[in-house]
Amino acid sequence: MGQDVDIDALKVVASQSLRYDSNLFRRSADQQSETLSTTTAGVEFDKRYSLQRVELDLSFNHHRYRSNSYLDFDAVNYRAAWHWSLTPRLHGLLSRTRSEDINTFDYYRSFDRNLRTDLTTTGNFEYEVGRDWSLLGGMTQDERSNERPTAQQGDYSLRSASVGGRRSFPSGSSVSYRYIDGRGDYKNRIPGVSASPTAFDQTVHELRARWPVSAKTTLTATIAHVQREHPGYAVRNFSGTRGNIGLLWNATGKTGIQVTLARDISSYQTDTASFVTSNRLALYPYWSLGPRTVLYGGYDLSRQSFGGALPGTTDDNREDRTATATLGMRWNPIEALSLTATLGHERRTSNLDGYGYRNRSARMDARFAF
């Protein structure tokens, strides 16, 4: 790894975006519009050294709100990865990712600024036993911290180890299984919420499959059973299925569509809920108007159901439905410059008063990489 850096492997990136929201705080009444300006500068590096590959994506982000300046913040985000290989058959990945952003206002229902920082550190390996079989294993640590403590999805640290195998086929199809065992800690628990555990155990059984149906169509699927237990606080335990099915169809050289069906289950701790399940359907068509211009759209429909109310509390059986539609265009006048404009409309309904809202958005982005 002592070679000189290939200048073509290094890119300097600068971008500017403007986003308008008609209902920044996602309120059913007393809506407040806002315009957010984001300036980003960073570098991207991707280079192979014999069997090794090194990646770095580093950005410095400057977020400024026109009317609500108390929400302003700066963030440093990155992803660093080393795709290591001892032999052509034994290889893996070491990576670390940092993402910092402001918590959205749709579920936290607060006017306060609350920055969320997510850190993920991963080390995994794959050993190709033969032409068709591989052994899989790895370790991951996920960490989340919030500027202000939150009850619903607060600070935590999760350490997990996985083991499994994959079967590959000459057609390009594959199927894999992983067993993931994790131990976690909740941190900075907010006072006033009953039954607040400080630790949890989590197990996951996961199946993945990929099937290139044809030269134009690819089908992918993930299905997993998740079980989370809280020692001493069984009332907060939950288990269920999560996963997704994805279809990518490149109908012609200029048109295509991506379809996703997804289900998730995660912790959401209040007095009236311990977890939330989400079911989602997403459609993303695109149309290349020319070699440098793409028209794209999106329709995302989701339903969130909240369960696991604490004994002695009234279960409100909260259920939210959210529909989001987008339409946009991307133009690359030159290879180094990308210009994007997007319009969006979002509507949420709920069986509880005050949780529904509407929001219209418009966004413009300019990105320059050299």
BELLIN-V224267 format. One record per pair of residues at least 24 apart in sequence whose C-alpha atoms are under 7 Angstrom apart, sorted by the first residue. I is the first residue (numbers start at 1). J is the second residue. D is the distance in whole Angstrom. If there is no record, write none. Layout:
<<I:J:D> <I:J:D>>
This chain:
<<1:49:6> <9:45:6> <9:46:5> <9:47:6> <10:44:6> <10:45:5> <10:46:7> <11:43:6> <11:44:5> <11:45:6> <11:369:6> <11:370:5> <12:42:6> <12:43:5> <12:44:6> <12:369:6> <12:370:5> <13:41:6> <13:42:5> <13:43:6> <13:368:6> <13:369:4> <13:370:7> <14:40:6> <14:41:4> <14:42:6> <14:367:6> <14:368:5> <14:369:7> <15:39:6> <15:40:5> <15:41:7> <15:366:5> <15:367:4> <15:368:6> <16:40:6> <16:365:6> <16:366:5> <16:367:7> <17:364:6> <17:365:4> <17:366:6> <18:363:6> <18:364:5> <18:365:7> <19:362:6> <19:363:4> <19:364:7> <20:361:5> <20:362:5> <20:363:6> <21:359:7> <21:360:6> <21:361:5> <21:362:7> <22:359:6> <22:360:5> <22:361:6> <23:359:5> <25:105:5> <25:106:7> <25:111:7> <26:105:6> <26:106:5> <26:357:6> <27:357:6> <28:354:6> <28:355:7> <28:356:6> <28:357:5> <34:66:7> <34:67:6> <35:65:6> <35:66:6> <36:63:7> <36:64:6> <36:65:5> <36:66:6> <37:63:6> <37:64:5> <37:65:6> <38:62:5> <38:63:5> <38:64:6> <39:63:7> <51:85:6> <52:83:6> <52:84:5> <52:85:6> <53:82:6> <53:83:5> <53:84:7> <54:81:6> <54:82:5> <54:83:6> <55:80:6> <55:81:5> <55:82:6> <56:80:5> <56:81:6> <71:113:5> <75:100:6> <76:100:7> <89:127:6> <89:128:5> <90:126:6> <90:127:5> <90:128:7> <91:125:6> <91:126:6> <91:127:7> <92:124:5> <92:125:4> <92:126:6> <93:123:6> <93:124:5> <93:125:6> <94:122:6> <94:123:4> <94:124:7> <95:121:6> <95:122:5> <95:123:7> <96:120:6> <96:121:4> <96:122:6> <97:121:7> <114:146:6> <114:147:5> <114:148:6> <115:146:6> <115:147:5> <116:145:6> <116:146:5> <116:147:6> <117:144:6> <117:145:5> <117:146:6> <118:143:6> <118:144:5> <118:145:7> <119:143:5> <119:144:6> <132:167:6> <132:168:5> <132:169:6> <133:166:6> <133:167:5> <133:168:6> <134:165:6> <134:166:5> <134:167:7> <135:164:6> <135:165:5> <135:166:7> <136:163:6> <136:164:5> <136:165:5> <137:162:5> <137:163:4> <137:164:6> <138:162:5> <138:163:7> <149:188:6> <149:189:7> <149:190:6> <150:190:6> <151:189:7> <151:190:6> <151:269:6> <151:270:6> <152:268:5> <152:269:5> <152:270:6> <153:267:7> <153:268:5> <153:269:7> <155:186:6> <155:187:5> <155:188:6> <156:184:7> <156:185:5> <156:186:4> <156:187:5> <157:184:5> <157:185:5> <157:186:7> <158:182:7> <158:183:6> <158:184:4> <158:185:7> <159:183:5> <159:184:6> <172:212:7> <173:210:5> <173:211:5> <173:212:6> <174:209:6> <174:210:5> <174:211:7> <175:208:6> <175:209:4> <175:210:7> <176:207:6> <176:208:5> <176:209:6> <177:206:6> <177:207:5> <177:208:6> <178:205:6> <178:206:5> <178:207:7> <179:204:6> <179:205:5> <179:206:6> <180:204:5> <180:205:7> <193:270:6> <193:271:6> <194:271:6> <195:233:7> <197:230:6> <197:233:6> <199:230:6> <199:231:7> <200:228:7> <200:229:6> <200:230:4> <200:231:7> <201:228:6> <201:229:5> <201:230:6> <202:227:6> <202:228:4> <202:229:6> <203:227:5> <203:228:7> <216:249:6> <216:250:5> <216:251:6> <217:248:6> <217:249:4> <217:250:6> <218:247:6> <218:248:5> <218:249:7> <219:246:6> <219:247:5> <219:248:7> <220:245:6> <220:246:5> <220:247:7> <221:245:4> <221:246:6> <235:310:7> <236:274:5> <236:308:7> <240:265:7> <254:287:6> <254:288:5> <255:286:6> <255:287:4> <255:288:6> <256:285:6> <256:286:6> <256:287:7> <257:284:5> <257:285:4> <257:286:6> <258:283:6> <258:284:5> <258:285:6> <259:283:5> <259:284:6> <271:309:6> <271:310:6> <271:313:7> <272:309:4> <272:310:6> <272:313:7> <272:314:7> <272:315:6> <272:316:7> <273:306:6> <273:307:5> <273:308:5> <273:309:4> <273:310:7> <274:307:6> <274:308:5> <274:309:6> <275:306:6> <275:307:6> <275:308:6> <276:304:7> <276:305:6> <276:306:4> <276:307:6> <277:304:6> <277:305:5> <277:306:7> <278:302:7> <278:303:6> <278:304:4> <278:305:7> <279:303:5> <279:304:7> <292:331:6> <292:332:5> <292:333:7> <293:330:6> <293:331:5> <293:332:7> <294:329:6> <294:330:5> <294:331:7> <295:328:6> <295:329:4> <295:330:7> <296:327:6> <296:328:5> <296:329:6> <297:326:5> <297:327:4> <297:328:6> <298:325:6> <298:326:5> <298:327:7> <299:324:6> <299:325:5> <299:326:7> <300:324:5> <300:325:6> <318:351:6> <318:352:6> <319:350:6> <319:351:6> <320:348:7> <320:349:6> <320:350:4> <320:351:7> <321:348:5> <321:349:5> <321:350:6> <322:347:6> <322:348:4> <322:349:7> <323:347:5> <323:348:6> <336:368:6> <336:369:5> <336:370:6> <337:367:6> <337:368:5> <337:369:7> <338:366:6> <338:367:5> <338:368:7> <339:365:6> <339:366:5> <339:367:7> <340:364:6> <340:365:5> <340:366:6> <341:365:6>>
